[in-house]
Amino acid sequence: MCLRAGLLAGEQTPLGGHFLVWVKHSMPQPLSASDRIGWRALSWRLALMVATVLACPLAAQQADQRVPLERQVNAFRAECAAAVRQGQAAQEKAYLADYPIARLQLRKAEALLGQGQYFIGGALADDIDSFVRQGRAALAALEKGEVLFAGQTGDLELAYEAHSDGSFQPYYVHVPAQYDPAKPTPLVIFLHGYVPDTTILRPWTPWEDVTAPAERLGFVFLTPYGRRNSDFEGPGEVDVLDAIAETKRWFNIDEDRLYLFGVSMGGYGAWNLGLRHPGMFAALGPISGHTDMMRWTGLERRQIPFFRRWLFEWDNPYDLAENACGLPLHLMHGATDTLIATEQSRLMVQRLRELGYEIDYSEVQGNDHWIYFGPEVYEATIPWFEPFRREPWPQRVVCKTYSLRYDTAYWLRIDQLGQWAQPALIEANVEGNNIGVKAENVAAYTLKLGGQLADPTAEVTIATNGQQSFKGRVPETGEVTVFLDRDYENGRGQGLWKRKGLCGPVEDAYCYPFLVVMGTTAKDEARGKQVEANTQRFRQEWDAYADGLPRWKKDTEVTPQDIEQYNLVCFGEPDTNAILARCADGLPIKLQGRGYVTPAGKYEGDKIGLQMIYPNPLNPSKYLVVISGYYYGERLMVNHKHDLVPDFIIYDDQLAGERGSPQDVYFGLPNHHLYAGFFDRQWRLANALTSVGVKPPQ
C-alpha cells in the first residue's frame, strides 16, 4: 500500500494505508468518540506530511533514471511477447497460471514508469525492478511448465486475462497455512470499499486483521480487484465471478461453502451479487452497504423516466429482496453512520422480514461508517459463516429478475419474459412429485430437476398459477420446460428474440469480449476528427473506470474473425464508419448524416448524440453498439458512464437533473434524453417501451 499527497476523502480514510494502520494500532484502546476523531485528524496530518516528503518527484534523479528504466521495461515486454507466441496455442495449465502474472507485473511497471511516482518503501527504480523480477519469475516458471505459486501459502497476488477487454487483471488470495489441496476448502470472498484513487499499483488488499479469522478457520480468502470502483456491477461483477472461477481452478474449493461479504461499496456489491445469483453462495454478509440507491440519492421513483428507473431497479438490492429466500444473512452497520445512513440496512431488514425471511442484524453502537477498519466486524462475520453450507436442491425457490442476464435460481430458469422492461417473478414449491409454481410476467421457464427433487421412476405434476402445466415422467435430460405464452412457444425459433447474452442494455455488451471500432471513412475532416476523438476518449475513460485499455481497430482493419468473435462497439455513422455502413439498413433507428430517424421523427443537430445496442446485422449472435455524434456523459462520474444507458438513447447536451443534487454528488448527471427506452423481447421498437423527452420538429 502506498500513499500520495493527493489522497481524497472517501473510503480511503485515515486508517487505509499501512502507515495509517500503524497509527491506528498505536492508539490507546478503547477510545471515546471524541478521541477517535482526534486520532483520525492527527493520522491524516501525519499521513499527508509523510506522503508529501516521500511522494514528491525528484526531477533530476527521475530524468537520470528514465532511460535505463525504459530499456528494462522494454526488454521485459519483449520477453512477454515471446512467451505468448510460444505458449498461447497450448493453453496449458502453467500458461494460464503464469503468463497473466507476468503481464500484470508488466502493466504495473509500465504504469509506474508513466506516472514517475515515488512510493513508501523504495524509489521508482526499486519498484520497477521488483515488478520486472516478479514477472520474470513467472516467465521462468512457465518455461519449466510449473505453476509459480504451487504449494505457497499466505498472501498471493494472482492474475487472469479478462476476456471482455483483453486486459490482465489482479486478484488477491490468502491461503491458510493449514490448507490441504486434497480436501475441499471453504472460500470467503471479500468485496472492498470505494477508494477514489485505487489502481493496480494501489489496490485495497486486506491486512492481517481482516484475514486472521479465515486463517484460523482454515478458509481460503479471496479479494477480487473489482475493476477499481465499479460498484461490482457490469465489468466489476464479471471480475468477481472470474476471480472466483480462477480461485476454484487453482485451489480445491468446496462448492457448497462459498461465503460472500463486503464493506461499504463492497457491502452493496455483496447484496447485488448474492441476490442476482441465488444458489451460488452459502451465506451473505454485507457491512455498511447501500440497499436502495434511489433513496440514498434522494430520487423519487415516480419522477424518474421509466427506462432510468429500470436501470436503477435491476441492480437495486431492495428490489431484489425476494431472491434472498433460503439464504443465510448476516448484516452489520454502524449505528451513527452518516455516509451511508443506517436507515439503508434497516429498510432492507424490514423488507426481508415482511417476506418472512430470517436475518441476523446488528448495529454497532457508538460507531460510524468506518466500523470495518477494526478487527471486530471480521471476527463477527467470518466465524458466523462457518456452519452454513449451500443447499443446492431446496424445496422452495424464488427468482425475481429484470433481465435474462440473471435468469437462474438454483434449479429454476426463466427462459423468456412476458413483457420486457417489467420484472419477472416466479416461485416454485416441491411436495413429493408435485411442484406448484406461481409466475408473473414469465413466458417460459425450465425446471432442472435432475432426479434430485422428485422420484424419477414416477410421474411428476407441475401446476402453474393453479393450472396443470405438465404431467408425466421427467425426460432423461432431467429438465422440464413449461410455456405460458403461445406467441413465444410458436415463434421462438424465428427471427430475433432477446436471450441471455443478447438482451441489452448497452452495458451488457461490455461484459463479453468486445472490440472498439473507430470510423475512418469521413469525407468531412471535422467529423472524422470528432469520431477519432470520441473513440480514444472512450478508451481512456474505460481505462480510468475498469483499469485496462480495451482492444480496438480502425473500421477498415476489422476482419470476419473479429465479427465472429466480438461484440463491436462502433464509433461514427454510416458515412464515417465502414462497419456501420454495412449494418445501417438492418438497424431499427436509422442514422442519416448528423441525424437519427425514429418513429417519432428525425432528431438532428451538432449537439445531438446516439447510443444504441442491437444484434449485429453481420452476426446476430453478437452485439453491435453504435456510439454516434455528441459525446455522452460529460458530467457523469467515470464509474457511471455506462450503467445509466438503456437499449437506445438519443440525447442532447443538456443535463437530466440539478447540479449539486445528491444524484449529481454521488453519480453525476446523465444527458437529457430526447428519445430513449428498450426494444421489446423481439428487438423491436415499441411505444410502450419508449420515452419521448422532446418531440422532433415535424
N, C-alpha and C positions, 0 to 999 in steps of 0.2 A: 504494500500500500504506500503510495507516495502522496505528498502534499504539494500544493502550489498556492501562491498568494491570492489567486482569484477564486477561492472556494465560495460557492454560492449557498445561500440559505435554502434548505430543503432537507431531504433525507440525510445528506452529509452533515450531520450535526457535530457538535464538539466532541463526540465520542466515536467518530467514524474511523479515523486513521489509526495506525499502530501507535504513533506518538500520543494521540489523544486517548487511546485506550489505556496507555500507561498512566496518563494524568488521571483518568477515571479510577484506575485501580490504586492510585496513590492517595485518593481522597479518604478522609476518615469516615468510618461506617458506624451506625447509619447516619444519614444526613437529613436535615429538615428540608422542606420545600425551598425556603429562602437560601439555605446553604447550597442546595443543588444549583439554583440559579446563579449564585455567586461563583461556584466552581465552573459552571459552563461558560460564564463570561470570561473568567480567567483563562480557561483552556483555549477558548477562541483566540484571545490575545497572544498566548504563548505559541499556539499553532501558527498564527499569521506571522509572528516575529521569526520563528524558525524557518517557515516556508519562504519568507522574503529573503532571508540570508542565503538559504541553500538552493532556492529555485531560480534566482536571478541569473540570466545567461551571462557567461563570461565571454564577451565578444571576441577578444583576441585569441583566447585559448580555443574557442569553438572554431574560429577560422583556420587555425593551425591543424586542428583535428580532422576537419571535414574531408579532406582529400583521401587520407588513408582509411577513414571510416567508410566512405563511399566505395572504395575499392574492396574492402572487406565484405560489405553487404552485396555488392555486385557479384563477387565471386561465389558467395553463398547462394544467391539467386540462380546462378548458372548451375550449381550443383543440384538444386531442387528441380530445375528444368530437365536435367539429365536423368534424375531419378524417376520423374513422371513418364518420360519416354520409355524407360526400361520396364517400369512396373505397372503402368495403368491397365494394360491389357489383361494381365493375370488376375488382378483384384484379389491377390492372396491375402491371408489374414494379416501378415506383417505390414503389407502395403496400406491396408485400411486403418491399422493402428498407428503406424509411424509417420507416414507421409503427411497426414494432416497436422501432426505435431510440428514437423519441420516447417511446413508452410505457415503455421500460426507464428512460430518464432521469427520467420522472415517478415511477416506482416508487422510484428512488434518492432523489429529492428528498423524497418522502413519508416514506420510511424515515428519512432523516436528520432531518427535521423532527420526527418522532415520538420519535427517540432523544435529540435535543438534545446530540449529542456534538461535541467539538472535535477536529479532526484535524491532524496534522502537515501543514504546507503551507497552512494557512488556517483561518479561523474558520467557524462554522456558516453565516453569510450568504454568504461567498465560495463555499463548496462548493455550496450550494443554487443560487446564481446560476449557477455553472458548469454544473450539471446542466440547469437550465432553458434556458440558452443553447444547449447542445448539442442538447437536444430540439427547440428552435425551429428550429435549423439543419436538422434532419431534416424538420420540417414544411414549411419553406421549399423544400427540395429536392423534396419530394413535390408541392407546389403547382405546381412547374415541370415535373413529370414526369421528374425526374432522379434517379438513384441517388446518394445523398450521397457514398459512398466510391468511386465510379467513378474509376479511374486512380490511386488512392492506394496508396502502399507503406508499409512499416514496420508498427508495431503498431496494430491496429484493434480496437475493441470493437464488435461487431455484436450483433444480437438477432433472435429469431424468436418467433412465438406458439406455445406448447406446446398442442397440441390436446387433450391429456389433461385438464388442469385450467383451460385458458384463460389462464394467466399468460404474461407476457413474460419470456423467459429470455436471458441473455447467452451469447455465445461469443467467443473471442478469437483473432484471426488475425494472424500476422506474414507480410506479403507481401514477398518479397525485392526488392531494388532492380532486379534483372535480370529480373523477371517480365515475360513477354511473353504477352498474352492470346490471341495467335494460335497458341501452342504448348501442347500438353498438358504440365502440370507435376506432378511428384510431390508428394504430400501426406503430411506427417508429423503424426500425431495423438498428442498428449501428454496422459496422464491424471495428474492431480495427486494428491498425498498427502492424508492426513487432517489437517484443521485444525479444531479444536473450534469456533472462533467465525467460520468463514468465512461470508460473506454476499455479496450483490451489491455491497455497499459495501467489502468486504474480500476480494476473490477472490484465489485463488492464480493469479497471472499470471506467466509465465516472464520472467526477467530476461535481459540480453544474453548471458551465458554459455550459457544454455540454447538460445537461438535462433541463436547465431553459426554453428554448423556448417550449419544449414539455409540461412541467409542466404548463406553461402559457396558452397554447392552449388546454390543457386537453387531450393530446395524451399519451397513454402508450408507454414507451421507452424500447426497448429490446436490450441488448448487448449479443450476443452469445459468448461463450468462443472460439469456432472455433478449438478446439483441439490444443491449443498452436499456432504455426506459420505454419499452413497448407496451406497458400495462399487461404484458404477457398475452396480448391479443395479436391476431394476424400472424406475421412472421415471428413474433415473440412466442406465441403459443406453439407454433411449429418447432421452434428451437427447443422448448421444454420437452415436447414429445420426442424429438430426435435425440436429445440428451438422455432421456430415459431409455430409449431403444439402444443407444450406444453403450450405456452403462450395463444393460442386460446382455449386450453382446460380449463384453469383456469380463463380466463378473457373474457368478452363479446367484441370481436374484430370485427370490420367492415371489412368483407372480401374484399370489394372494396376500402379499404383505407389502404393498406399495402405500406409503403414507405421505400425504401432501400437506405442507403448511407454508406460510409466508407471512411477511410483516409489511404493513402499510400498503404500498402498491402491490407487494407480493401477497398480502392478505386478500386484496381484491382479485389478484391472479389465481390464488388458491380457490376462492369461491368459484370463479369463472371456469377454470379447468375441471374442477370437481363436479360442477353442475352441467357442464357441456358434455362430459364424458361419463355418464353414470354407468357404473360397473367396472371402471378402471381401477379405482383406489379403494383401499380397505378402510381408510379413515381420513378425515379432513381437519385441519387446524388453523383457520385464519386468525391473524392477530392484527388489531388496529387497522382493519381494512375497510374500504368502501363497500356498500351493498346496493346503493341506489344512486347512480351518478347524476340523475336528473335532480333529485332532491339536494344532493351535495352542491351542485352548481346553481341551485335556485331556479331551475327551469320548470315552468308549468307545462305538464304534458299536453293539455288541451290547446296550448298556444304554439306548439311546435308543429311544423309541417309534418304530415303523416310519414313521409319517407325518412325524415331525420329522426322522428320518434322511433321508428322501426330500428334504425341504426344504433340507437341507444338501447332499446329493449332487448335486442337479440344477444347482447352480451352483458346484460344487467342482472346481477345475482338475484335481486329481489323478484324479478320477473321470471326467473328460472327455478324458484324455490321448490316447486313440485318435484324436481329431479333429485332432491335430497332423500327421497324415500329409501329407507333402509341403510342410509349412510351414517356411520358414527361421526358426530360433530363435536369438536372441542373449540370453543370460541373465547378469546380474551380481548379486553380493551381497557385502556387507561380511563379511569373514572372522570378525570378532568381534561381529557383530550379536547383541544380546540382546533387542531389542524384537520383531523377527520373526526368529527363530533361523535361522541359515544352513542348518540342517537342512531347513527348508522347501524351499529350492531344491535341495538335494542329493537329497531324496526324489523330486522331480519329474524331475530329470536321470536318476536310476536307473530310474524308471518308463518314461521315454521311450526310454531305451537298451534296456530289456527288450523294448520294442515294435519295436526295430530302427530308430528314428528318430535322425537326426543333430541335435546341438545344440551350439552354441558357448557354453561356460560358463566364466566366470572369477570367482574370489573375490578381492576386493581386500584384500590382506594389510594388517594393522595398522589396518584401518578398521572402523567400526561401522555402524549402520543409516544414518547420515546421509551416505553417500557421494554422494548426489545434490545436495548443496549446494555441490559444487565442479564445475568445468567438465569434469573428466576423463571422467565417465560419458557425457556428451553427445558429447564428441569420440570416444569409443569406440563409441557406439551409432549415431548418425545416419549417419556416413560408412559404417558397416558395411552399412546398408540399401541403399546406392546401386546396387549391381549387380543387385539382385533385382527381378524382375518376376513378377507373378502369372501362373500358367499356368491359364487358365480351363477347359481341357479335358484334365486329367491322365488318364493311363491307369488309375490306381488311385485309388479314392475310398473313404474310411471315414466313416461317420456314426454317432455314438452320441448318443442323446438320451433324456431322461426325460419329454419333453413335446412335443406337436405345435407348441408355440410355436417350437421350434428344430428344424424338420423337414427342412432342406435342407443339403446339402454339394455345392458345385459343381453338377454336372448330375444329382444324385440327390436325390429327395424321398421321405421316409417319409410315406405317406398315412394310415395308421392303425396303432396298436399292437395287439399280440395281447392283452395284459393291461395294464390301467392300473396305475400306481404301480410298475412294473418298467421298467428301462432297455431300450431297443431298440438293437440294434447291427446294422449292415449294412456289408458290404464288397463293392465291385464292381471287377472287373478286366477290362480290354478287351484282346483279342488279335485284331486284324483285325476281322471281323464276328461274332466270338464273344465273348459277355460272360458271365463267371462271377460269380455273386452268392452270398454267404453271408449269411444273415439269421437273427437271433434276436429273438423277440418282435415280429415285424413281420407285420401282417395284409395290408398292401398297400403297394406302392412304385411310383414312377414314375421312369423314366429319360428325361431330357430330352436326347436325342441330337442333335437339331438339324442333322443332316447333317455334323457335325464329327468324330464319333468312329468312324463306320462308313461304308462305301460305301453311299450312298443308293440306288444302282442295283441292289444285290444284297440277298439275304435276310440277315437278322440272326437269330442264335440266342442266346437268353437261357436260361441254366440256373441254377436257384435251389436251393441245397443239393444239387447233383448231379442234380436233376430238370429236364427241359426245361420251361420256362415259356412260351416264345414262340418262334415261328419264322415269318418272313415279312418283307415289306417294311415299313420304318418308315412310319407314316402321315404325311400332309402336315404335321400339327402338329409332327412331329419328336419326339413323345413316345410312350412305350410304358408302359402301366400293367400291373402284374402283381399278381394277387390270390392270397394264400396262405391266406385264411380264408373259407370258404364262407358263414358267417353274415354276415360283413361285406359280401361281394360281393353277396349277395342282399338284404340288409336296409338298405344304406347310404342309400337314398332314403326310408326310412320312419322316422318318429319322430325322437328326439333322438340325435345322435352327437357326441362330442367332436371338435373340429377346431381348426385354428389360429385364434386369436382368440376361441375359445369352448371352452376346455378347463380353466380353472382354473389354479392355485389362486386364492384371493381377490385376491392382489396383481396378478394378470393384469388384473383389471377396471380398475386404476388406470393401466394402460399405454395405454389407449384413452380417447376422450372420455367423461368421466363427470360425473354430476350428483348432488350430495348432496341428499337429500330428508329434511326434518325433519317428523316426525309432529306433528299439531296437534289430533287428534280425541279425546284422552284425556278421559274424564269425571272421572277422579280427578286432582286438582290436583298431587299429589306425583309421580305417574307422568308427567304432562305436563312438569313441570319437569325430571325426570330425562332424558326424551327430548331436551328442548331443550339441557340441559347437555351431554349426550353428543355431540349434533350439533356444537355450537360448539367443544367440546373437540377433536373430531376435526379440524375445520377449522384450529384453531390449531396442533395438533400436526403436521398436514400442512404448514403453512406453515413451522414450525420445521425440518421434515425436508426438504421439497422447495422451499422458498423461493418460495411462491406460494399465496395463498388460493384454494381451489377454488370453482368456481361452486356455488350452492345455491339451493334454493327450498323453500317450505312445500309439503306434500303437496297442498294444495288449489289450488296455483298451477301444478302440473305439467300441461303441455299434451300433446296427441297428438304434436306435433312433437318434444317432449322425449323421449317414449317411443320414437319412431322413431330419434332421433339419438344418444342417450346410453345408456351403462350407468348404471343407477340404483342409488345407494348409499342405502338406506332405513333410517332410524333409527326404532325403535319396534316395535310389534306390530300385528296386525290391528285391535285396538280403540283404538290410539293413532296409527295412520298409515293414511290413506285409500288410498294406493297398495298397501300390504301387505294391506289388507282385500280389494282386488280380486284379489290374487295368491295369497291364502292357500291356496285349495283346490288349486292347482297345484304346491305345494311338497312335497318328499319328507319334510321334517321339519315337523311341524305346530306352530304357535305357538298356545297356549291360555292366555290370561291371562298369568301370570308363569311359565309353564312351557313345556316343549318335549317333544313326543311323538315317540318313536323306536321302532323295532322292539324295543329293549331295555327299553322302558318310558318313563314320564314323569319328566323332571327338572324340579323347580320349587323356587323359593325366592328371597329377596331378594338373595342373593349368588351367583346363577347368571346366566350370560350366554351368548349365541349369536352366532357369526359364520358366515355361510354364503353361498356363491356358487352360482348356478343360472341357467340360461337364463330370461330374464324371461317369465313366462306371458303377458304383454301384448304381447311382441315377442320371440320366441325366438331372434332373430338377435343380441340384445344380452344382457348380463348383468344380473341382479338380485343385489345384495349386501344381505344382511339383517344388521343390527347391532342387537342387542336386549339389554336387561337390564343386568346388571353390566358396567361398562366394562372392556375387555380391555387388558392390557399395562401395568399400573401401574408395574411395576419394569423394564420394557424400555426401553432407550435409544431416543431419538426416531427414530433411523435404523434401528431394528429392530422397529418396531411392526407391520409388515405381512408381513415375509418369513418368519415362522415360523408363519403361519396356513395350514392346508390348505384343502380344499374346504369343510369344515364342522368346527366345534369347539364343543361345549358345555363350559363350564369353570366353575370356582368361583373364590373369592377367594384360594385357596392358591397357592403358588409351586411350579413344577416345577424343582427344583434347590436347591442350597445357597447361602445368602448368603455372599459373599466368595469363591466359587469362581471359577476362570478364566472360565467362561462368564458369570457374574454381572459380572465386571470388564469384559469385552470387549463383551458384548451386553446384559446384564441378564437377568432370568429371566422366562420366559413363565408364564402362568397354568396351574395344574394342570388337565389335561383330564379330563372325565367321559366324553365320547363324541366321538370325532374320527376323521377319515380323509378318504378320497377317494371320490367317486362313480366308478362304473365307466365304461367308454367310451361307454355309452348313458345316462349321467347317472342311474344307479340306485344306491340303497344296496346294499352288498354286504358280507356278514360278513367276507370275506377282506380287505377294504379298510377295515375299521373297527376302531379300538382302543377298547375299553370300559375306561376307567380305574377307574370306580366304577359298579357296578350300581345302578339306581334302586330305591327301595323298592317292593315289589310290593303 
